[in-house]
Each structure stands twice: as structure tokens, then as C-alpha cells.
Amino acid sequence: MKKKMAAIGVLAAGLICLSACNGGGGGQLPHDNQIHPDLDQAFVSELFYRNDLGTLAPDPCVIQITDEESTEYGYYYLYGTTDPDMGYRAYRNKDLTGKWEDVTPIKNYLAFEAKPSHYAYGKGHFWAPEVIYEADEGKYYIFYSGAMEMKNKYTDYEEAHRMIGVAVADEPYGPFEPCGDPSKPIFDNDVMVAYMKSFGIKVGKFDGKDIFNCIDPHPYVAPDGTKYLYFVSEGTSYGSKSDIFVCEMEDWKTPKLDTLTQATRCGYYTVDEEWTDESGSNIPNYESGNGVNEGPYMYQKQQEDGSWKYYLTLSINGYADKSYSVVQAVGDSPMGPFRKLTEEEGGILLGCDWQRFDHVSGTGHHSFIPVDGELYMAYHEHVARQTGGYGERDVAVDKVVWTKNNNGDDVLYCNGPTWSLQPRIAKHSGYRNLAAEAEVKASTGSNVSALTDGLLSIYTNNTYVKEFEAQKTTTITLKFAEYKEVSAIMVYNSKTFEKSFVDVKRIEFDCNYDGQNCTAFIENLAFDWDFYKMETLKAMRPGGSAVAVFNPLLVKEIRITVELPKNRPDDIAIIDEETGYIIDQKSVAISEIVVLGK
């Protein structure tokens, strides 16, 4: 309740402030800078969301319910590794970025629960489910892994034999019932062992018997309607790798094994091309992957000539590792061949900057959710943000955009991982980012287009996502062709500590109030430096912004002045020992400007 009162009170105050505009003058604009150290999570939730975590659902798969005849129409449904001993529960919400409601207590049953006849009943290892909706059938299919056989993990490393199953339901909350014989998974063990050996893949052993071990199923329907199933051939013995395979499906229960293809190989850019650094997984380099290629998810982009590019995204480095990350590989067919992009090309889609970040850990095993022409990614991260490990993992969501790398190639780019205020999805908030609709200029500085390109600067080694940068105090102007109703502004700081601003010197709004033109202004808009500066490094937690929320204004032009404290001739920033703020720097940079309005 405090949060609501704080937000509404500030917006109401804005109605009073602009009385000074009568007569064509101007006035100081009361605003809320969204920094409330005395209030728990106090921000205007009508406009923003934040990845504060709170839903224990590792390996999240999120779908939007598009069946208009379903009672759940309009909901987003979330599935994850929630009840690994017996099955899965479902969660739902109406805006994707808000709190998730557990559906199980409402329905009084799990979305899927193994019965005594099921191949994994009593054995568990129900991991990483994915759900897909078949509109022609009006059915929901859930794919999952479960243990065929178990050993005591304290006496034998080869503790489980896991296989993939599929079940179907009429509604997204279930109950999902196995397709076909519940005692049999999708793949036959002996057949798959033979296939894996033909690919040169090391198979596991269970009581002296060769076993095929698979997890992380991902169903995908290509633009031409062909069904595919991606999955992970998981290593079961020390030193073995986990690689991704794909095959066509006759239906969601029946694989066409003559199409079985290896899609990725640990330590390799492609399945056939050896990685050049022979030191392998002992170095913190994403191409090595620490023996893990898992959590596949396919996305596609149509080219100008009508053809398609296919982006196989996957997780590397192991879920307990702080540097568990999502990378992307590109191919011309759903079957590949795929090439993992290098780090310079944008290969890392989501990660913790090689363990540099102290605000996130273990960001991986994801799914994509298209929303009205925008794209979002749901993923899990460690609750223990600084250290990671085998502890709890919660769900986070960030925006994904298409951009071009330094080679001119289309690549996916995630504006995350974030632990900062981000705009709510426009479809659900009613507020969209107007900044890209403005003509943008700056009195001095370079890379002006970066201010409204939709990309947040996140990673140290990324060179194709630019920041606006100035070597002296600068004023940025956003001019709209017509008046826009504006309720908030966000000025995103640099990812680089030495280039970060402490506050925004002044923001002016040329607006129309009660039929009269006037100028409202904000001075010294605060940036939450104490939070966004990392505790142990002279480095920034990326994705943070200086925020101002105010009563809606009809705005024609916005001018943002960022001051450069003094001006050093070198790249060394001088820090005030008492406050920790930068008081002398060579340049100042801005990652992005967001103007929220209608």
C-alpha cells in the first residue's frame, strides 16, 4: 500500500506544479526519482518492472495463451523445474513481468504428475519442461525428462538414466496425460545408443549396459509447418560432454530418426570444425562451454529475399556456475549446420560478463516470448546473486531486440540481465517509448543515434552496441513533430565506471499546459549511484538509469543537459573519498534515453 500511495501522491503533485506555466512562463517540475531507500520495492509499478526474483521455477518455459475459447485466454503461463520428484506445476500472470501466481493450489493438482505406470514414477529427475500449443488440435503438449533408472548418487557417479517423454492436455494448467504408453519414453534406448555411437558420442553405462541419456527437450514448428524436436544428449560419466541434437517429428510422439542430426558440439564453433584453443574448458571462454551445451531454444528471422535464418540459442558452463550463459549459433535450416558466433560477433546473448557482475549469477536456460511485435526472454538466475552455486534459482525477464553486429549480420541482443527499473511491456502498461519518434541532436558528442536505438550497453567486450559520449558538458535535444503526452523519462548510464554520470544536471520540457506554452524543468535528477556502483570494484552494474516520473505533460521538445565534472586529460576518473562519486573525468557516456508516454 505504501508503494501505491507514494506513486499516486507524486503524480498528483505534478498537477499543482505547472500552475507556474500560466502566462507562458515556466516552473520546476515535481517528480519522483524512484529512489526510495525507506520503502521496500517502492516504484511506480504501472510504468516499470524490476527483476527482484520471487518465483522458484528454474529452466523457465513461458507461453502466452492465444486460444480465445480458453478460460485462460490472455494469460502468460510459466513452467519450470518445480517438483522434480513427481512432475511440474504451472504459474500464470497477465503481464509477463509481474508476480506469478501458482495455479496448483487453485486447481488442486499439478499440471503434470507421474502415475505408477509412468517410466519415471518414483525415480524423479523431472527437469526443464517445455509446453507448445497446437492450434489445429486445440491441445497443449508438455515435453520433459525423467529418470528411467536410479543409483545412489553417493556411491556411483552414474546416478541416473534420463529420457524424454511427452504428455497432452486441453488446457494450459493440465492435467497433462502421457501420449501413448506412459511406460515408454519418446526414444528407444538401444536404437539411440547405436545412433550416438555412429556420431562418435560417448554413451553412458548403467549396471554394465550402454545407455542413452537425454534431457532438455525443445519442440519447434518451422515457418513451413514442419515439426522438430531439439534435445540434449547428456553425458553421464566424468569427462563426457552434453551436446544438442535435432530430428524431425511425424507428430509430437513419433521422431523421424533417419533425420537425426547433431546440432552443436562442446568446444567447437561447428560440429565439424575444431576449436583452435586446445586448453579447453580450463579457461573462461564461452567457446569451451565447460562440457555443457544445453537448454536449446530456436528462433528465426526472415530475410529480404524471403528465406529464413535460424538462431539456435543454448546455455553453456553448467547451471551451478556463475557464468552459466546463453549463446547463439546461426544456420540456414532448422537442422543446421549451425555455427556459434564468436564473442565479438555477439555470441553471448545473456551472461554475467565472465563473473564480473555482482548483481546477477547463473543467467541461463531460457525461452522467448513474442508480445505484439516485441520479443522478451524469460530465464533463471541464482538467488545468491554474487556467488551462484547449487542453490535456488528464480525467474527473470528482459527484452530482446534484433540488431546488426560489426559484420553487418543480424543478431539477437538481450537488454539484460538487469536488476534495475525497466519499462513495463507497452501492451500491458499502456505507455510506450516515444524517444525513437523524436529528432535527436546533441550540442557536442558522438554516437547520437545510440541514444534511441533501443539497445542497452551491457557487456565489456561488446563493440557494436554503442554509447553516446561527450568530452564536455552537453545538451541533448529530442524534438517531436507534434505534442506527445509524456509521464516519465529514463536516462540510462554508461556501462563504464569512468564514463558514468552522478546525476543529470537539468531536463527541460517545452510543453503545453492548459492551452498555454511553457517550459517545465527538473534540476539535478538523481542517479542511484550507491546501488549501481559495484561494491568491490570500480565498475557499474549495467542497465541502470536516472528516472523521473511526473504527472502527464503535453511535450513538444525535451532538452537533457549532462555535466562533465571538470575535465581530465587522461582516462583516470577522480573519486570523492567521502561520497564515492566521480568528481573529475575525461568523458561522460549515456547508453539510452527512454521517454514513456501515450
Buried (B, 14 or more C-beta within 10 A) or exposed (E): EEBEEBBEEBBEBBEEBBEBBEEEEBBEBBBBBBBBEEEEEBBBBBBBBBBEBEBBBBBBBBBBBEBEEBEBEEBBBBBBBBBBEBBBBBBBBEBBBBEBBBBBEEBEBBBBBBEEEBBBBEBBBBBBBBBBBBEEEEBBBBBBBBBBBBBEEEEEEBBBBBBBBBBBBBBBBBBBEBBBEBEBBBBBBEEBBBBBEEBEBEBBEBEEEBBBBBBBBBBBBBEEEBBBBBBBBBBBEEEBBBBBBBBBBEEBBEBBBEEBBBBBBBBBBBBEEEBEEEEBBEEEBBBBBBBBBBBBBBBEEEEEEEEBBBBBBBBBBBBBBBBBBBBBBBBEEBBBBBBBBBBEBBBBBBBBBBBBBBBBBBBBBBBBBEBEEBBBBBBBBBBBBBEBBEEEBBBBBBBBBEBEBEEEBBBBBBBBBBBBBBBBBBEBBEBBBBBBBBEBBBEEBBBBEBBBBBBBBBBBEBEBBBBBBBBEBBBBBBEBEEBBBBBBBBBBBBBBBBBBBBBBBBBBBBBBBEEEBBBBBBEEBBBBBEBBBBEEEEBBBBBBBBBBBBBBBBBBBBBBBBBBBEEBEEEEBBBEEEEEBBEBBBBBBBBBBBBBBE
